[in-house]
Amino acid sequence: MKVGEPLPFGTVTWLLAEAADSTRLWRTDAQAMNSAVARLDHAVCDVIDTYGDVRRLEQGEAGRLILAFARPSDAVAAALDLQRAPLSPIELRIALHTAEVRARGGTNDAGLTVDKTARLRDLAHGGQTVMSAATESLILDRLPAGAWLTDLGTHRLRDIPRAERVVQLSHPDVRVEFPPLRSFGDAVARWLPTPLTSFVGRGAQIEQIRGLLAGNRLVTLTGTGGVGKSRLAAEVAAQLAGEFSAAWYVDLAPVSEPELAAIAVARALGLHDQPGSPTLDSALRYLADSDALLVLDNCEHLLDAVAAVAIAFLDGCPEVRLLATSREPLRIAGEVNWRVPPLSLADEAVELFNDRARRARPDFRLNEDEAATVSRICAGLDGVPLAIELAAARVRALTLDEIADGLSDRFRLLTGSARTSAPRQQTLWASVDWSYRLLTGPEQTLFRRIGVFVGCFSLDAAQAAAGDFQRHQVLDGLTLLVDKSLVVAEDKGGRTCFRLLETVRHYALEKLAESGELDRVRQRHRDYYVAMAASLEDPARPDYARRVVRAEIELGNLRAAFLWSSERAEFDVALTLASSLLPVWIERGRVGEGRAWFGSVFGSPRWTQQQVSAAVQARALADKALLDVFVDVGSGMEQAELALQIARKLGNPGLQCWALTVHGLITMVVVSAEQAATFFAEAIDLARGVRDRWRLSQILTLQAVDALLAGCPVAAGEAGSEGLDLADEIGYRTASMWCRWCLAFALMMRGELAVAVEQFTALVDEAEASHEVMHRANGLQGLTYALAHQGKLKEALAAADGALEAAKLGGYYAGMGYSALARAALAAGDVETAKAASEESSRNLALAVPRTAAARSSIHAQVALASGDLETARRWSDHAVQVTSGRHLVVALLTRARVAMAEGRREQAERDAYDALASAEDSGAHLDVPEIFECLAILSCDSGAHVQAARLFGMAETARQRQGSVRFVIDQAAYDIAVQTVRDALSQPEFDGAWAEGASMSSEDAIGYGQRGQTGRKRPAAGWDALTPSERDVARLVTEGLSNKDVGTRLFISPRTVQTHLTHIYAKLGIASRVQLVQQAVNHGA
């Protein structure tokens, strides 16, 4: 186990150490402490180097450390090494404890063991090393030379019910005589509250607070009711008690009058009234020379009075430290406000629920299935300890599922805390109500009105919901509610995001309903978010991208607005909202949710067409069909047809444009590109007719994206090039970036790798500069593929790792990132990484975008083939051939050919390889042509056609040189064997001649030669039928009167390549001019 690696599961020995009396040492000689801490760090590094199997967990505060050892004997020896080290003035107290670390979900249960070891450490004196009986039993026969153990008896550890036998590690080189173990004494037991339950988690937070108290004299723990401020303060005080002359606890919750605050402090100190002397003065004199820690708990209802008391202690008792808890700060000079967060949902919250549930029902045991339900309960309660404890208590009468389902009525479910709790903590309602009653009237009004928000909301949104409040009043009110721990303020996307914890929000909603304002406020809330969504329909706005991000951040409120409209059968508004959010559904990877919104309206038993306007219905149908393109493209055809039918009847050009575009997208995949072209042409004509350049740009962009999904680089290049020019003209930046991505991918598919890498890199750089996570992810995915084909494997894997950062967007983006990683790993010959990435890709894409998953089926087949799993490889490749087209079909056929070769099915392999070559030529996707040539060469070699094999190998080499592509590492061995076999079978002149003959062929001639290798697939040598699809595209555009430069722009190729095509066309047709070409084209109906 190395430093930085995850903790192992199994037996682990923990070593916890801290500098004794560190607070005093830092105050009196900080320079010496800095030097000593540096020496300690050096000693720890020596320990790690010496024993190897150890992990250091950073503890935050200097002079404290946690080490985890795989072997207990190493831990004991390391403890002795640390005690021998020259660390003066530091004296370490060290504890050792051994326990099992078990897996739980994606984490482990090490926290409880570390806490127990910390309690054991707290018993020791400076220079003393103690261990538990568990560790002793494992090292009795493995002590360092000269060492012995001393039994110190059985002792109680704080918050741990069962007493623990404690043993001291002794050695002649270290001090062995110590006073009795540090108990917390009768005084501390009297002055601090005695906990009745164990303290769970918050280890890192305790260390932060300890650190703050070391450098500040007043620290106030603030947070919402029930978040655990009091318990955390008591735990910190108990842990620090040994570093102060005394630790005092003052509970101010029962104090109702401000003038009684000072008296409560004096009573806690054990002082009585003295005639002629104010109570506070007595307390100040009592602690004047003390270095005590004073805990002032529950200050929020006595802020002014407690602030005055705190100032008096800070001024009159220079060594006293104050730790306060309150739902809002005291707001006095020198105060450090530390907000107490909820428990971590990943571990601490579940651990607390489990602990309290076992106390409520001793036979309670949590299995893996139930752990997921407990996680859901804890998440629904925002990790607030009070709420979790109340929920856990319900296991006496309810199942976990019943508790989870009951959270919608949490204020009646979560009651009945222990009688020892304060009244305001005996129900969840009382906890929040305590804070609510401390608000002024206007603050209460604002608070209950913002209860309509779900998740994050902005100041503008709050003002809209607040109604008759002025903007400055809303801002001031929100600031006060944040200070009072009823509202949380966070930075999201460079703007402040406010939110209420779920329990607080439920309370606010109930108060809003009691006020009779609920429907009016919901209406204002809904109207605001409908307007927000509508602002996304102008992508030319300079802040468009920011608005899309903001809409996603506030998606919880957009959902609430949609649901409220749907519940009231206001489907016109609901569908308008769903349609306006189309950029969020597509650009932010939320296609599934968008489809669900539309589906919930169209599938509602209350839905009738008469409830919405025809225009809203037509647009919603088209939008739903567009989202279906990403998932189940055929399912959207009927909706697209109905949308187009309604749009034509309305005579709305913009709506017709959109319906035609969506219909065209679906037709391209389900029927044919030729039939789709008629829909696209009509849509483009309509857009141009009404001079709707934004709609035209959108149509061209979607056309380019859909062409890529269909594996058609030529069509993607045409639509993307025109769409890019138009998007840049009108400032439609999102469409511009999509088009550039399409063009870069089209270039890569065509085999123009250098330009593709350049364009992907430019796109990534721009996306990074503008914090466009989605476009950065898209660009890095494409860059990964292109770099892998160039053989730049280190850069390809780095790009794939960068693409995976977008996994936080989920679904499609995570799936595409893992797919790119799988491809890069295969190129590098790393089959295990490729396999793991392939599985993740399949899982994410199948859930998010099944259509894209189908296009990536070949990756899964290639990984299975590389792993030797031929059955799985054949199944995936068969599926890929059935469901893909264009370049995706080329890869699918080529992959299936390699699978057939591995299985010894030569005829199938040859048939698939020839079909792959024909598909590559038909689609213009030439990236895989060199690999196809090599596949055919190996097949020729196996059949004894060695001259043809050499010629094909020569063709492949030249094709790779033109593209700048390399052979994947995973394919190199088979290639080398076949080439050597051909060399051995032929004389050197025969081999060199055949190789050179293949290497000298042009791309078109090489592909033509390859296709002539299979009977029945011969293309005529002359005449119109001899033209390749690329040559026919050039002829068609020349017939339209375009120059070579314009043809190149439309086809996204260079003018020089256009001229090369024309030279071949003239030779095949026996003509010499463009005029003759136009005549031939007309004769053949081109």
N, C-alpha and C positions, 0 to 999 in steps of 0.2 A: 504494500500500500504506500503510495507516494503522496507527498504533500500536494493538496489540491484535488486529489481523487475523491470520489464519493465514499462515504463510510461503508465498510463492509457489513453484510448481514452475518450474524453469528456472535461468537464471544468476543467482546471488546473490553479492554481495561482502560478506564479513564484516569487521567492525571490532571487534577485541577490545582492551580497554585495562585497565590496572590501575596503581594507585599503587605506585611503586617503594619498597622498604624500608618498607612500610606497618606491619609489626609493630613495628619500632623507633619509628616516628613516633607510633603510637597509645600506646605505652608512655611515651614522653617528653613528648608534648604533645597529649593527647586533645582539649583545647578547640580548639586550632588546627586539628586534623584534622576535627573536627565542622564547623567553619566552612568549611574547604576542600571537604569533601564536599558541603556545601550549594551552594557555588559551582559545583562540578562538575555536580551535578544540574541547575542552572540552565543551564549551558552545553550540556548534552545536550539539554534541552528546546528551546533555541535552534536547535541542529542539526536536530532533528526538524522544527521549524516551517519552517526554511529549505529543507530538501531534500525533505520530504514523503513520498517513497516509501521509508520506513524503518520498521523495526519494532525496538523495544527489547525484549530478553529480560532479565527480571530475573535477576540473578546472585547475589543474596543478600548477599554481603559488601560493605560500603561501600567505595567507591573502585575497584570492578571493574564493567565493563559489557560487554555484547555487543550490537552493532547489526547489523542485516541491511539491505543496500541493494540496490535494484533496479538502480541504475546505478553502475558502478565509479568513474566520475569524481566522483560525489557523495560516495562514501566517502573518496576521497583529499582532497577539499576539506574534508570534515567533520573528518578527522584533523588537518589543518592548523589548522582553527578551534579544536579542542580544545587543541592544543599552544600556541596563542597566548593562550588564556584565562588570566586571573590566578588560578592555583590554589595558589600557595605555601602550605604547604610541600610540597604534592603535586607530583611530577613523574611524568607518565604515560609508561609504555612502551606503544606501540601497534603492533599488527600488522594487516595487510590481506591477505586471500586471497580469490580468486574461484573458484567451482566450480559445477557443476551440482547442483541439488537435485532428486532424482527421487522420484516417488510409489512407495510400497511399502505395499500394503494400504490402511489408512485413515490412514497416517502418511507420513513422508518419511525420507530417509537423511541429514539434515543433521548428525547427531551426529558422524560421522567428520570432516567438514569443519571443524566447530567445534573439535574436538580438535586437528586439524592447525594451525589458526590459533593456538590457545593455545600449542602448542609453539613456533611462530614468535615469538610475543610474548615468551616466556620468554627468548629470545636478546637482546632489546633492553635498553638502559639507560634510566634515567629521563630523560624528555624526548626520547627517540628514537622515530621512526616507521619501521617496516620493512614491506616487502611481499614477496609471492612473485612469481616470474617470471610466473605466470598473470595476476596483477593488472597487473603492469608492461606486459605486451603489450597490454592493453586501454586503457591510459591514457597511452601515450607521447605522443600528439598532443593530449591533453586535460588537461594539467597546469594547476593554478592559476597565475595570473600570477606570474612571478618564481621559480617553483619549478623544481627540477632533481632528477635521480635520481643516486644514487651506488651503484655496484655493490660489494657487500661480499663477494662470492665465494660459494662453495658450502659449505653446512654441513649436518651431520646433525642431524635433529630427533629428540627422544627418542621411542622406540617406532615410528618410521617408518623402514623399511629404506632407502628411496631418499633420497639427499642432495638438498637444495633450494637453488637459487640465491636469495640474499637481496639485496634492494635497499633503500637508505635514501632516504626522502623528505626533501629539504632545501629551505630557504627562508631568505632574509635575516632574517626576523622571528623565527626560532627557532634554538636551538643546533644546530650541525652537526658539531662535533668531539666524538667519543666514543672511549673505549677500544675495543679489539677486542670483537666480540660476546661476550656472556656464554656461554661454554661451561661445562659443569658441572665442568670441571677434572679433573685426574688424581686429586686427593684424593677427590672425590665418587665418581668412577668406581671407586676402590679401596674406599671405605667402604660404598657401597650395592650391593646385588645388581644384576647386569646382567640385564635381562629378555631372554629368548630369544624371546618372542612379544609381539605388540602388546597394549596395554591397551585394553579395550573398555568404553565407557559410563561410568556412575557420575559424570558431571560434577557434578551437583547435590550428590551425597554428598561428593565431594572438597571442594567449597566449604564444606559444613557442618563438616567435620572441620577444615579450615583455620581457620574461624571459631572453633571450639572451642579450638584450640591457641593462637589469638591471645589468648584470655582465660583460659586454664587451663593449668597446668603439667603435668598428667598426664591424658591421654585414653586410655582402654582401648577398643579395638575388640573386641567380643564377637560370637559367632554360632556357628552349628552348623559342624561340620567340612565343608570344601569350599566354604563360602560366599564365600570370597575375601578373608579378613581380611588375610593376609600380603601378597598382591599389592596390595591397596588401601593398606595402610600404606606399602609401598615406593613406590608411585606418589605418595602425599601427600608423603613425605619427599623424593622427587626434585624435585617441584614447589616445595617450600619450601626446598630446599638453598641457593639463592641468598640467602635472607633470614637465614641463620644462618652463624656462622663455620665450622661443620662439621656434617655429618649422618652419624651412625654407626648401623650396623645390627648387631644382635646376634641370631643365630639360636639359640634355646635348645632346639629340638627334640632335638638329639642329646645334650643334657645329661641324664643319668639320676639324678645324685645332687644333693640340694639344696645341699650345701656347695660344689658346683662352679659355681653360678650366678654368683657374684661373679667367679670366675676367668674365666668365659666373657666377661663384660663387659670385663674388663681386656684379655683377648686381642684382642677386637674393636677396642679402642682402640689396639692395638699396644704394650701395656705388658707388661713381663716381671716375674717375681718379683724383689722386692728384699729381701735378708736383713734380718730384724728389723722389717719393715713389712708389715702385712696387705695383701693384694691390693686389697681394696675401698678402703682408705685411699689407695693409690697412684692409683686411678682418680678418687677424689674430689679429690685435690690437682691432678690433671692437668686437670680440668674446672672447678676452683673459680671461675675468672674468665671462663669461656667462656659464650657464648650458644648452645651447640650443641643440636642435636636428636638425641635418643637413641631409637632404635627397638628395643624389646624384643619379639621375635617368638616366639610359641608358649610362653606362660607357664603353661598350665593344669595341667601336671603338677608344677610347682614353685611353687605359689602363695605359700606362706609365705616361701620363700627370695627369690623375686622381689619380693614386697612389702617385705621388709627392704631389699633393694637400692634399690628405688624411693624408700623413705622417706629413705634415706641421701643420695641425690642431691637430693631435694627440700629437705632440710634443709641440706646442705653446699654446694650449687651453685645459688645463687639465680636464675641466668639460664638454666639448663638446662631444656629441655622434654622430656617423656617421652611417647612414643607406643607403647603396648603392644598386643599382640594376644593373646587368650586365649578359651577357650570358656566361661570364667566370669570375673567381675570379680576384681580383686585385693583389693577391700574395704578400702581405706585412706583416710584423710582427704584431701580434695582431689581424689580421683579422679572423673572424669566418664566414666560408662559409656555408650558409644555402640554400639547393636546394629546389626550389618551385615545389611541385608536381602538377600534373593535379588535377582537381576537382574530388571528389568522384563520381563514376558512379552511386552508389546506390541512391544518393539523391541530392547532390549539383549540379551536371551537369544537371540533369533533371529540377531542380528548376531554374537554370540560363536560360535554353532554354525556359521554360514556361514564365518567367518574360520578357525576351526580345521579345518573340513572341507576347505577349500581347501588348507590346509597338509598335511593327510593325503593328499589327492588333488587335485593342482593343476588338473585339468580339471573339478573340481566346479563346477557352476553351478546356482543356485536359481531355478526359475521360479515363477509364481504358484500353480500347483497344489501344487507341492512345499512352498511356504512354509507352507501350511496344515498339512501333515504335520509340518514342523519346529516349528511353533507347538505342535502337539499333543505332540511329544516334550518340548519345553521345559516345557510346563505339567505334564506327567507327572513331570518331574524338579524341579518347584517352582522353576525358575529358578536352581538351585544351580550355580555355574560349574564346579566339579570334575566333577559328573555330566554336564553338557552337553559339556565337553571330551572326556570319555571316550566319550560317545555319538557325538560328531562324528568321533572317530578310527575308528569302525566303518564309515565310508563306504568304506573301502578294500575291504571284503569284503561289505557288506550294503547293500540298498536302504533308502531312508528308511522305507518301510512296514514292512520287516522289523525295523528298529531300533525303530520305534514299537510293533510287536507284541511285541517281546522285552522290553519294560520290566517285564512281569510277573515276569520272572526277572532283574531288573536286576543282581543281585550277581554273576551269572556272565557277563552280557552286558558290563557296564561294567568291564572290567579292562584292564591293559596300558597304563598311563600312561607317559610318557617316563621313561627311566632316570635323568634328572636330577632327577626329583621325589623327595621324601622317601618312604620306604617306606609310611607311612600314607596317602599320596596317590596311590599307584600303582593302587589298586583302590577302588571305592566302599565295599566291605565294610570294608577296612582303616581308612578314614576314620572310619566310625561306630564301629568296634570299638575304636579308640583312646579315644574318649570313654567307651564302655561299661566298659572295663577300669579307668577311673579312679573308677567308682562303688563304693560299699560294697555288701555283700551285699543288705541290705534295699532299697537304692535300685535295684539291678539287678532284683530281684523285682518291684517296683512298675513299673519302666520296661517290662519285657517284658509285664506284664499289661495295661497301658494300650495296648499295641500293637493290641488288638482294635478300638479306636475308629477310625472313619473320619470325618475332618473334626472339627468342633467337639464338645466334650463338657464337661460341667459337673463341679464337685467332687462332687456327689451321685452322678453316673454313675461317676466314677472310684472312689469308695468302694465302690459296688456291685460293680464288676469286680475290685477289689483283694482282695476276700474277707476274710481274717483281719486286715487292717489296721484300726486305729482311725481315726476321722475326723481327729483331729489329726495322726496319722502320715501320712495321705494328703496332707493340706494341706502339712505340712512337706516331704514327699517331692516333691510337685509343685513347690513353690517352689524346691527345690534343683535339680530337673531343668530348670526354667526358667532358673535362674542358669547352669547348665552347658550351655545352648543346645541341649538335647535336646527340649524342649517349648516351644511358643510360647503365650504368654498374651495374649489380646485382650479388649477390651470389646465385647460384642455384646448389644444390647438392654438395657443397664444391668446386665448380669451378666458375670462373667468366663467367657470361653470358652477352653478349652485345646485344643491340637491338636498333632499331630506332622507334620512334613514327610513326604511320601510315602516318601522313601528311608529315613528314620529309622524310620517305621512298619513298612516291610517287614523291616528288620533286627530290630525288636522282635518281630515275628510269628515270624520264624525262630527266635529265641531262645526264644520261648514254646513253639513246637512241640518244640524240643529238650528242654525241661523236662518234657514230658509233660502240661502243664496246659492245652493249647489248648482242648480241648472243654469242660472245666469252666469256664474263664473265658468262653468264648463263650456258654455256657448262662446264666451270671450276667448277662452283657451283654444277651442277648436278653430275659431276664425283666425286667430293669430297663426296657427300652424298651417292652415290652408293657404294663407298668404305667403308664409315662408316657403312652402313647397312650390307655389306658383312662380316664385322668383327664380327657380331652377330652369325655367323654360326659356331663358334668355342667355345662351352660352357665350354670347359675345361680350357680356359684362366682364370687366377686368377682374372682378372678385368672384367669378363663377366657380372656380375650383375650390375656393375657400368656403363658398356657400354649400357646395356638395358635401364637403367634410363636416361642416357645421350641422347640416341636416342629419348626417349619420350619427353625430355625437348626441343629438337631441331626438334620436329615432324613437325612444321610449314614449315621448310626448306625441310624436306623430302617430304612433300606434294607438295611443289613447284617444286621440282625435278621430282616427278612423273607426275605432271600435264604438265610440259614443255615437257617431253618425250612423253606423250600421245598426246598432241597437235601436235607434229611433226610426229605422227604415228610411233614413235620408240618404238613399243610395246614390243620388246625383252627386252629393258632396263627397261621399266615400270613394266613388270611382274617380272623380276629379282629383282627389288627393292621391290615390294610388297611381294614376297616370302621371301626375306631376313629379312623382318620385322616381320615374324611370331612370334618370341618371344614377341615383343611389343604388337601385337594383342591379344595374349593369356594371357601373364603374367601380362599385365598392364590393362586388362579389356577393350580392344578396338576391340572386335570381330566384332562389327557392321561396324566400319570404314574399317577394313581389307577386309571384304566382299564387301564393296562398291568399294574399289580400284580394286579388281579383276573384279567385275561386270561391272565397267565402261570401262574396256578394252574389255572384252568378248562381251559386249553389244554395242560397238562402231560401227557405220555404216561403219567405215573405216577398221574394223578388218577382217583379213583373216588369216588362219592358216599358209599360206606361209610366212607371215611377221616375224615369230619367229621360232627359232630352235625347233625341236621336244622335246629335253630335257627340255627346258624352258617351253614349253607348258604343258608337262606332269607334271612337278613339280607344276606349277601354278594351274592346274586343281586339283591335289591332295591337295594342300594347301587350295584352295577355298572350297573343299569338307570337309576338316577338320574343317574349321571355321563354315561350315553349321551344323556340329555335335552339336555345342553349341546353335543353333537357330532353324533350321528346318532340322533335321537329314536326313529325307527321300529325301530332294531336292538335296543332294549331291551324291546320288548313281550313277546317270548317269555319272557325272564328274569323280567319283572315278573309274568307269569301264573303261572310255576312257583313263584316266591317266595310268591305269594298262596295257591296251592294247598297248599304245605307248611305255611304259617302257619295256614291254616284247619284242617288236619289236626291240628296241634299244639294248637290251641285257646289259643294265646298271644295275649292281647289287644294287648299292646304291639307284637308282631311283626306281627300282622294290621293294626294301624293303619298301620304303616310301609309294608307291602306294598300296602295299599289306596291310600295317598297317592301312592306312586310310579306305581302303575297308573293312577291318576287323572290325574297329570301327563302321562303319555304319551298317554292316551286323549284329553285335551283338545286336543292338537296333531294327533295322527294321525287321530282319528275325529271327535269333536265335543264341544263344551262340555257339551251336554245329557247325553251318556252319561258323561262324566267326573264330572258332578255326583253321580251315584249312588255312585261310589266315594268321593268326598270326603265325602258325607253319612254313609256307613257308617263311614268312618274317624273322623270327628268324633264320631259317636254312641258308638263304642267308647272313644275317648279320654275323653269326658265320663263314660261309664259307669264307668270305673275311676278317674276323677278324676285322670287323668294330664295335668295342665295344661301340663307341659313339652312332651309329645308333641303336645298340641293346638296349642300355640303354634307349634311347628315345622311342623305340617301347614298351618296357616293362612299362615305365612310363605312356605313353598314354593308354596302355591297362589297367593299374591299375585305372587310372582316369575314363576311360569309364566304367569300371566295377562298380565303385562307382556310376556313374550317372545312371547306370542300376539297382542299388540296390543289387549288387551281392558281398557280403563281402568275400566269399571264393575265387572267381576269383581275386578280388582286392588284397587279401592277397598274393596269389601266385605270381601274376605279380609284385606286389609292393616289395615283399621280394627279389626276384631275381634282380629286377631293382635297388633296394637300394644297394645291394652288389656291383653290377657292377658300379653304379654311384660313389660310394665311392672309388672304385679302381682307376678309371680314373680321379677323381677330378671334376666330373660333379655335382657341388653343387646344381644347380637349380633342376635337376632331383632328386637328393638325398632328397631335402626338399619336393618335390612333393610326392615322394614315402613314406616318413615318414608320411606325412599328410594322404595319402591313407591308410596306415597300421593302423594309429590311428583310423581313421573312421571305418575301417573294424572291428577292435577290439570292438569299441563301438556298432556297429550293431550286433555283435555276443554276446553282453552282458558282455564283459570283461571290465567293467568300470574303475576299479582302474588302470589297465595298460594303458588304453586309455587316462585317465587324465594325467598320468605321461608322456606319449609321446607327447600329445598336449602341455603340459607345457614346455617340453624341446624344442619343435619346436618354441614356442612363444619366449622363452628366447633367443634362437639363432637368431631369426629374429630381435628381438629388438636390440641385440648387433651389428648386421650388418646393421641396418636401412632398413630391407626388409619389406616395408609396406604391400605388397601383402601377403607374407607368414605369417606375424604377424596377418593380418586380417583373413586369412584362419584358422590359428591355434586357434585364439580366438573364431571364430564361432564354430568350433568343440568342443572346451573346454566348451563353453556355454551349448551345448546340453548335454555333458557328466556330467557336474556338476549339471545341472537341474535334470537329472535322479538319481543322487546320493543324491538329496535333499539339496545340498549346494546352497541354493537359493541366498543368498547375494553375494557369489562369482560368481554364474552364471550371475546375473544381472550386476556385475562389468565387467565380461568378455564380455558381450554383448555390454556394453557401449564402451569398448575398441575396439571392432570390428567395431563399428559405426564410429570410427575415420577414418576408411578407406573409408568412404563415399565420400571423395574427389576424390577417384579413379573412382567413379560413377558407374552407371549401376549395373552389376553383384555383385560387392563387397558391394555396399550399400544395394542392395536387400537381399543378404545373411546375412548381419549384422542385418537388421531389422527382417528377418525371425528367426534368433537366439534369438533376443530380444523377439519376440512374443512367442516363445516356453518357454523361461525362465519366462516370465510374466504369462503365463498360469499355469506353474508349481507352481508359487507363489500365484495363485488365483487372479491376478490383470488383470481383464478382459478388463478394459478401455485401459491400456497400451498395452495389447496384440492386441486389435482391431486397435489402431493407428499404431502400428508397422506392423501389417499384411497388412494394406492398403498401407503403404510405400513400403513394400517388393513386393507386387503385382505390383505396379506401376514401380518400378525399374527393376525387373526381366523380366517383360513382354516386356520392351523396349530393354533390353540387351541380355538376354538368355532365350527365351521362354521355351526351353526344361527343364532347371533347374526350371523355374517357375512352370511347370507342376508337378515336383517332390515335390514342396512345396504347392501344392493345398490343401493337407490335413490340413495344418496349418490354412488356411483360413476357412475350414469347421469346425475345432475345435473351432476357435474363434467365428464363427457364432453360433455354438451350445451352447457355454458358455454364449453367449449374448441372447440366447432364440430365435434366428432367424432361425427356423427350415427349412424354405423353402430355404434360402441361404445355410445353412449347407448341405442340401440334394443335392443341385445343385453342390456345390464344391466337395462333396465326390463322387458323381456319375462321375464327370469329372475325378477326381483323379484315380478312379478304372479303367477307360477306358484308361488312357494314361500312367500309371506307371507299373513298374515291380519290382521283387525282394523285398527288404525291404520296398521300397516306396509303393509297392502294399499291403504289410502287414499292414502298417499304414493306407492306404486308406480304406481297407476293415474293419479294426477295427473301424475307425472313422465312416464309414457308418453304421456299426452295432450299434454304440452308438446313431447315429441319428435315426435309425429305432426304437430303444428302447424308445427314447424320444417321438416318434410319435405313440407308441403302436403297431408297426408292428413286432410282435415277430418272426414270421417265417423268415422274411427277416433278422432280427438281428441275429438269430441263424445261418442262412446260411452264412452270411458274417463273423461271428466270426469263424466258422469252416473253411471257406476258408482262413481266415487270418492265422489260425494255420497251415494249410497245406502249405501255401506259406512260412511261417517262417521256417518250417522244410525243404522244398525244397531248399530254398535259403541260409540256414544256418544263417539267421538273427534272433537270439533268443532274442534280447533286449526287444521286445514287448510281449514275451510269457507270463510273469506274468500278464500283463494287459488283455491279451486274456483269460487266465484262470479265472480272476475275472469277466470278461464280461460274460463268459459261466456260472459261478457260480450264478450270479445275474439272468440270464435267467432261470437257473434250479430252483432257489428259487421261481421265479414268477410262474413257472409251477407246483410247489408243490414237486419237486424232491429234498427234503431238504438234504438227505444223500449225494447225488451226489454233491450238492452245497457245503456242508461242505468239502467234499473230494477235490473239485476243489479249494476252498479257501486255504486249507492246501498246495496243490501243488503250488499255487501262492506265498504263504509266503516263502516256501523253495526256490523257483526260485528267489525271490527278495533277499533272504539272500545270495545265491550263487553269484548273480550279484553285490550286494551292491547297489541295486536300491530301490527307494522309490515311493510311490504312489503320484501323483500330488495332490496338495491342491484342485484343481478344481473337482477331482473325489472322495474325501474323504467322503463326506456326503452320496452319494449313496452307497458306500461300507459299511459304518457303519450301515446304515439302513438294508441292505441285511443280513449282518452277524448277527445282532440282531434278525432279523426275523427267520433265520435258528436256532439260539439258542433257541428261544421261541418255535419253532415247534418240536424240538428234546429233548430227555432227555439229561442230562449232559454226561452220558457214551456214548450215541449214537453220540452226537456231537463231543466229544473228540476223540472217536475211528475213526470216519470218517475223521476228520481233521488230526489226526496222520497218518492214512493210506495214505492220499494224500501227507503229508509232508515228508514221508519216501521214496517216489519214486525217482528214478534217473531222470535226465532230459529227457533221451530217453523214459523211461517208462511213465513219466508224459505226454509227448507229444503224445505217442502212446495211452494212456488212453483217452486223450482229443479227439483224432481223432476217436476213437472207439465209441465216444458218438453220432456220426451221422451215420445213416444207409447209406451204400453205400460208406463209406469213411474208411472202415476197412482195415488195413494193416495186411497181414498174420502174424501169430505168429512165424512161422518158414519158412526156405527156403530162397533162394536168393531174392525173392520179399519182404521178411520181412525186408531187410536192408534199413536203412534210407539213404538219399543222402549223408550225412556226412560219414556214414559207407562205402558207395560205393567208395567215394573219397579215404578213407584210404586203402581199398582193392586194388584199382587201383594202388596206389603208392607202396604198398607192393609187388604187382606183378611185378613192375619195378625193384625190388631188393633194395629199399630204407630201411634204418634202421628206427627205431622209431624216432630217433632224426632228421633224414633227412625228414621224413614224416611230423613231427611237424613243421620243418622250412618251408617246401613248403606250408603247410596249415595254418601256423602261429598259431599253438596251441602247448601246452607243450607235451613232450614225455609221460608224465603220462596220458594225455587225449587220446593220440594215443593208449596207452595200454588198457585204458578203452573201447575205440571203438573196439579194437581187441577182448576183452573178450566177448562183446556183439555179435560180428560177429561169433565167434567160437560157442557160445551157440545157435544162430539162425540156423547155418548151420550144427550143430552136428559134428564139427571137433575140432582138438586139436593142429594143427601146422600151420606154415606159408606155408609149402609145400602143405598141403591139400588146403589151401586157394587159392594158385596160381592155382592149378588144377581146383577148382570150378570156379575161375574167367575166366580161359581159356574156360571152358565148356559153360559159359554164355556170351562169347564174350566181356568181360569187358577189 
